[in-house]
Amino acid sequence: MTTHTPIPRRAFLAKAPCALVLLAAPALSYARSDARSQRRTYPPIPPAYRQVAQSLGLPATILYGVAIQESVMVWKTLALPWPWTLNVRAVPRRYTSYAEAVADLRYVLAQGVRNVDCGAMQVNWRYHSEKLRTPPLALDPWHNLTVAASILLEQRAATSNWFDAVGSYHNPTDQGRADNYARSVFAHIARIEHV
């Protein structure tokens, strides 16, 4: 039986580079001192976000901005979305490996819990299990990005602009929450380094 055990920060940070290499290799050289500015600035858009966005026809900044909003982790001067993240009934969980995240997702689903946000893009299992398909796919970074991009495109087709689409990605029924979410995502987008 698998249960979620909090990961000591030191152990987590020791294993973290594996996931960073997976989704953000060029961003690893990013080194901007947060001491110089109160506002965090994010490294350039990692290649995986660019490739998925380009293949589906949406702005990479939108995809990356949503990921930052949903699952960002900070390592000194580096802030990037973390692919092995779950949010179970509004409680965030971070894992040091893909295998640990998949095992806990399987366990949580076996307990009958369906309100689980999965991966870097925090795609909700209850509403999108048919797209996520299986726990291993739900937490596969490429699949997770692709599913989220397709949801964003669906929302864009139903709205008049990307701001409203991003808000609807988070909450399609509560306009106030959707607008607050979109404002936050667009604030992150404004702080992405464009190199």
C-alpha positions as CSV (number, residue, x, y, z in Angstrom):
1,M,0.0,0.0,0.0
2,T,1.4,3.4,-1.0
3,T,0.8,6.5,1.1
4,H,2.0,10.0,0.6
5,T,5.0,10.8,2.8
6,P,6.3,14.4,2.8
7,I,9.7,14.6,1.3
8,P,12.4,16.3,3.2
9,R,13.6,19.4,1.3
10,R,17.2,18.2,1.2
11,A,16.2,14.8,-0.4
12,F,13.8,16.5,-2.8
13,L,16.4,19.0,-4.0
14,A,19.0,16.2,-4.4
15,K,16.7,14.4,-6.9
16,A,15.2,17.5,-8.5
17,P,17.8,18.0,-11.3
18,C,16.4,14.9,-13.1
19,A,13.1,16.5,-13.8
20,L,14.7,19.9,-14.6
21,V,16.8,18.3,-17.3
22,L,13.7,16.7,-18.7
23,L,11.8,19.9,-19.3
24,A,14.1,22.8,-19.0
25,A,17.7,22.1,-20.1
26,P,18.5,25.5,-21.5
27,A,16.9,27.2,-18.5
28,L,19.4,25.5,-16.1
29,S,22.0,28.2,-17.0
30,Y,19.6,30.9,-15.9
31,A,20.9,32.7,-12.9
32,R,19.3,36.0,-11.8
33,S,19.6,37.1,-8.3
34,D,16.2,37.5,-6.6
35,A,18.0,39.9,-4.2
36,R,18.1,42.4,-7.0
37,S,14.4,42.5,-7.4
38,Q,11.4,41.8,-5.2
39,R,9.6,40.3,-8.2
40,R,10.6,36.9,-9.5
41,T,11.6,36.7,-13.1
42,Y,11.2,33.3,-14.8
43,P,13.8,31.8,-17.2
44,P,13.1,31.5,-20.9
45,I,10.4,29.2,-22.1
46,P,11.8,25.6,-22.0
47,P,11.9,23.6,-25.3
48,A,9.1,21.2,-24.3
49,Y,6.6,24.0,-23.9
50,R,7.6,25.6,-27.2
51,Q,7.3,22.3,-29.1
52,V,3.9,21.3,-27.7
53,A,2.5,24.8,-28.2
54,Q,3.9,25.0,-31.8
55,S,2.5,21.5,-32.7
56,L,-1.0,22.5,-31.5
57,G,-1.0,26.1,-32.5
58,L,-1.2,28.1,-29.3
59,P,1.2,30.7,-27.8
60,A,4.0,29.0,-25.8
61,T,3.9,31.9,-23.3
62,I,0.3,30.9,-22.5
63,L,1.2,27.3,-21.9
64,Y,4.3,28.1,-19.8
65,G,2.5,30.9,-17.9
66,V,-0.2,28.5,-16.8
67,A,2.4,25.9,-15.8
68,I,4.2,28.5,-13.7
69,Q,0.9,29.4,-12.0
70,E,0.0,25.8,-11.3
71,S,3.2,24.0,-10.2
72,V,6.3,26.3,-9.9
73,M,9.1,25.2,-7.7
74,V,12.0,27.6,-6.7
75,W,15.6,26.6,-6.4
76,K,17.5,29.6,-5.2
77,T,17.5,31.7,-8.5
78,L,15.7,29.1,-10.7
79,A,11.9,28.9,-10.8
80,L,10.3,26.3,-13.0
81,P,7.1,24.2,-13.2
82,W,7.5,20.8,-11.5
83,P,6.1,17.9,-13.5
84,W,5.6,15.5,-10.6
85,T,3.0,17.4,-8.7
86,L,-0.4,16.3,-7.5
87,N,-3.0,18.4,-5.8
88,V,-5.3,16.0,-3.9
89,R,-8.5,17.6,-2.6
90,A,-6.8,21.0,-2.6
91,V,-3.6,19.7,-0.8
92,P,-0.5,20.0,-3.0
93,R,2.0,17.1,-3.1
94,R,5.5,17.2,-4.7
95,Y,7.5,14.1,-5.6
96,T,11.1,13.5,-6.3
97,S,10.4,11.1,-9.2
98,Y,7.9,10.2,-11.8
99,A,7.5,6.7,-10.3
100,E,6.6,8.1,-6.9
101,A,4.0,10.4,-8.3
102,V,2.4,7.7,-10.4
103,A,2.3,5.3,-7.5
104,D,0.6,7.9,-5.3
105,L,-1.9,8.8,-8.0
106,R,-2.8,5.2,-8.4
107,Y,-3.2,4.8,-4.7
108,V,-5.4,8.0,-4.4
109,L,-7.6,6.9,-7.3
110,A,-8.0,3.4,-5.8
111,Q,-9.4,5.1,-2.7
112,G,-12.1,6.6,-4.8
113,V,-10.7,10.2,-4.8
114,R,-11.3,11.9,-8.2
115,N,-10.6,15.5,-7.3
116,V,-6.9,15.3,-8.2
117,D,-4.9,17.8,-10.3
118,C,-2.1,16.1,-12.1
119,G,1.3,17.2,-13.4
120,A,2.9,20.5,-14.2
121,M,-0.3,21.7,-15.7
122,Q,-2.5,20.5,-12.9
123,V,-5.1,18.9,-15.2
124,N,-8.0,17.7,-13.0
125,W,-8.7,13.9,-13.1
126,R,-12.4,14.3,-12.3
127,Y,-13.1,16.5,-15.4
128,H,-10.4,15.2,-17.8
129,S,-9.7,11.6,-17.0
130,E,-10.7,10.6,-20.6
131,K,-7.9,12.8,-21.9
132,L,-5.4,11.9,-19.1
133,R,-6.3,8.2,-19.7
134,T,-4.0,6.5,-17.1
135,P,-1.9,7.6,-14.1
136,P,1.4,7.0,-16.0
137,L,0.1,9.2,-18.9
138,A,-1.4,11.8,-16.6
139,L,2.1,12.4,-15.1
140,D,4.1,12.0,-18.3
141,P,5.3,15.6,-18.9
142,W,4.7,15.6,-22.7
143,H,1.2,14.1,-22.4
144,N,0.3,16.4,-19.5
145,L,1.4,19.5,-21.6
146,T,-0.5,18.2,-24.6
147,V,-3.7,17.6,-22.7
148,A,-3.5,21.0,-21.1
149,A,-2.8,22.7,-24.4
150,S,-5.9,21.0,-25.9
151,I,-8.0,22.2,-23.0
152,L,-6.7,25.7,-23.4
153,L,-7.5,25.6,-27.1
154,E,-11.0,24.4,-26.3
155,Q,-11.5,27.3,-24.0
156,R,-10.1,29.7,-26.5
157,A,-12.6,28.5,-29.1
158,A,-15.4,29.2,-26.6
159,T,-14.1,32.7,-25.6
160,S,-13.1,35.9,-27.4
161,N,-9.5,36.1,-26.2
162,W,-6.6,34.4,-24.4
163,F,-7.3,36.1,-21.1
164,D,-10.8,34.6,-20.9
165,A,-9.5,31.3,-22.2
166,V,-6.9,31.1,-19.4
167,G,-9.5,32.0,-16.8
168,S,-11.8,29.4,-18.1
169,Y,-9.0,26.8,-17.9
170,H,-9.0,27.3,-14.2
171,N,-12.8,27.9,-13.6
172,P,-15.3,28.0,-16.5
173,T,-18.2,28.8,-14.2
174,D,-17.0,31.4,-11.7
175,Q,-16.1,34.6,-13.6
176,G,-14.5,36.3,-10.6
177,R,-12.2,33.3,-9.9
178,A,-11.4,33.0,-13.6
179,D,-10.4,36.6,-13.9
180,N,-8.2,36.5,-10.8
181,Y,-6.5,33.4,-12.1
182,A,-5.9,34.9,-15.6
183,R,-4.5,38.1,-14.1
184,S,-2.0,36.0,-12.1
185,V,-1.0,34.0,-15.1
186,F,-0.5,37.1,-17.2
187,A,1.6,38.6,-14.5
188,H,3.8,35.6,-14.6
189,I,4.0,35.8,-18.4
190,A,5.1,39.4,-18.1
191,R,8.1,38.2,-16.0
192,I,9.3,35.5,-18.4
193,E,12.8,36.2,-19.7
194,H,12.6,36.4,-23.5
195,V,16.1,35.5,-24.7
